[in-house]
Amino acid sequence: MRIVNVLLITAVVILSWGCNKDVDLDARKFGIFSVEENGTSVIAEGTIGSQTLDHFNTLLENYPDIDLIKMTDMPGSNDDATNVLLGRAVYNQALSIHIEDNGEIASGAVDLFLAGRERTKGANTKIGVHSWGDGNSEATDFPEDSSEHDLYINYYKDIGLSDEDARTFYFFTINAAPAADIHWMTEEEIETYNVLTQ
């Protein structure tokens, strides 16, 4: 009987430890962001959406010492307005961003990556860009002096690019591939457009 009681107590302790571990993991999860155990870095994975900025702000409230975002698989954004606000918030926090080994970022995730004060990448990474589109038209349908381009040109300037660099990179991206396709940047292009800081 005593052995049975010991076994039951042991099982309860193990189950409780497992539940607490899950709770701890859940407490470190904020949408696409997962805080690592060190409390100073986060893994970012998934699509940037309309709630991502709120998740990011809540993350910072709970973990004010965050200084690094590690990107893994991020196909882009489904909310351009939120994405540029998120990028500005990341830039204003002076966070660094690193693309993990075998990481793949594209579209709006590349714009978020550019908000990192320090930007680095690991091995076998992919960085993809293309034109934006709204289902009826694409960025390349408008002349270069159109106000339709201002959202991202102004964003690039707000995260530290000069006016010339902002325009140069923006027009490179929208001409690199149509909205329904993707252009994976070459190492030469990554260097030419100063995508990395080191």
Steps between C-alpha positions, in 0.01 A plus 500: 500500500782734592670428166178582316474831684859586416437420134186715497679793661786465252254498208326812631833681538604407144164610357514826694852569374385436144201731538714774652743466214215548250378802691850648491519445125159656448600799711793560266290483180370823343351431158789434262752581775634244749728626777805284562590391852766769531226766490700719262436342160193385310436259216274645227319253275188535288303766316481858630134588550271766639561393862878470477574854616279451806677173571837671468403781739371248755822304459708807585282576802572155637860469382651850487856366460441354154780610267501238222246353259590171331306441179437148375222442245311822425314514166389862537209711617127512432467852645740758352387782729569295813826373357653847459383601850660185638824574316512852639444362852783251455731773370410738784584225750844472333462123470735280302360239259662176387379251240564154640680226306269368227264790566280636226343846502303667225289802409392695810733295720793648307369848580484402866854362483626836370375662823774326697777733613740209452405252230672165455423160352611143540574235239266383222257788541262644240378859468214553258347819356224587256250768402198571714154458356141550612331257264419769247834670446868468588766745606651502152172625352568843649761756388798543730377839623162358605395533864412129483866431575524722807402243764817297466738775384411704808529189713852427375602855581350472848713194572824669405538487122586815311242629253710371210557157655133470596384569147770283341421197712125544471502520121738205485253287698191589300676437170670181615187286474121544463275471805415137427867400472817541705859595428761347729776753542852405400792554736611782270160669525497458878833681510404764244189606692664480844247250627750386763696722735789256533 
